[in-house]
């Protein structure tokens, strides 16, 4: 970004500063460590100067927001137009209780809904299944049939809110239920806005709520892409997630590399299924983690945007700029929350939220202080939401677009993360793509190694975690944690049997049989799932039909 | 002396295995023989694996909140198999208030967030029943 003459002068002056100023200072007072490292373990230099960004071309690499390569943001005015969507991930116990929490969040200024489902729902088991024992309503809301979904969104106008659903293996079923509820509210599918996570590859890698083997899972995903491009055009059909990869212990560069490698696999699958890249790519969205290292995280978000734009343009020959824009949701890093001195987590979350905003996120979930202990209480969730509102309304960080651009450090770091991420993508390409790299255990092993190193650094005090390995205090047990009453499981079982006696079982069987045929053939399964859902076939019944045809994924157990 | 054998298990539907894998590796580095079950194990599968592998210790990791049901169920099944000489420990997102009842049920120790692998290794070495 500087001409040769300027650069050689800068170099000369830097060397003279080192000799006359720095070395004297070091001789008197040495630095506290030999080497300084980011949270991801990347070396951080003492000082960054124009020399570190000399080979970055402003016009082609940094550019302008809302324009290729989108380094500075996916949209030209960013938060000057409107702030990010404050989207708090919530859901627990029954649909009734979760519905109340959503209404509360909206009344407090939350601008988007985000549904957390319990594990049986995420793995396609009804609440009365043997494997659901002990898990019903625990980490999210239990949804067994359209009945529950009607209760969940009761009194919430689906033409007004946008809803994100963290659902993967059975994403098609939950999306169908959402479409059916909207229809009952009189809202046509083409008015619906929201996101389904629908990212199976990261389930195999890091999150664990898979059902079917890779191939049929990829087919379900491309069926959804195709269906939504025609019927639910405003819906984000996938949220390609680095969040859980980071939570599992990856570094920032691995988070970008592995997530974009998954993204590449979805784009390839859709193209192979005969879809034109520009019909589905604009509806792809991403989901990243925001960890503790403020500058590293800002650089990470910027690097991800730039790299994805290049991939879509150069590798997939996308023509529409909308296909090249990486838009993303962010959640603060759950793995950084400590059970010790939980109020300190409020500060961690605030810093992480700041990084997400400086990195240009489109929506944000801020974690609550008590989440290392249990699901958050209403009071804790309110503080987390207020944190976002303070950032948006009081700090002034929203006044200008991409405020950290041009920082020697941030630009150098953005480039470094982009390059490291691309190395991972190249390696995964050599292995035969993301799905193959997962089967081989390559991605999982890389993440576990990073996680292990991180833990050892904490144990050796090389890495300080306030309240955990330094600044410790004696504490009593935290009081007032949210608890899910085990009665929830009984209530869900009762609702299932009521549904099964009041519906037409004949119609259900017919629709399930149509679905079975569609699964065995090559037809799009979405319309059949929607038909079955409308007859109140349960989630478990629908997922079981697909289990019969598709089989189940077998996890490679690796250490 | 023959090395301590440990089964690291993930009961229930929870997919968070960062902790389980990390501990498996740390115990292995400490000279123990470690078997890791992988995700989504029923209590029956865990007990069968423990008996078959003739382990000294079962370590269960669970972050979903289903511990009050799943942990004691494993102890119960071990007793039925006369395998209650196995030391059972657990960890995860477990509220303090749940710990007394879990210990009462036969879980020797609950390791909550912030516990070091060194502390776990020490606990196992001091408490194995042989």
Interface residues (C-beta under 8 A of the other chain):
Chain A: X119 X120 X122 X123 X125 X131 X132 X133 X134 X135 X138 X139 X203 X206 X207 X208 X209 X247 X248 X249 X335 X338 X339 X340 X372 X373 X374 X375 X448 X451 X452 X455 X458 X459 X465 X468 X477 X478 X481 X483 X484 X486 X555 X557 X559
Chain B: X12 X13 X14 X15 X16 X17 X18 X21 X22 X24 X25 X26 X28 X34 X36 X37 X38 X39 X40 X42 X64 X65 X66 X68 X69 X70 X93 X95 X96 X97 X112 X113 X114 X116 X117 X118
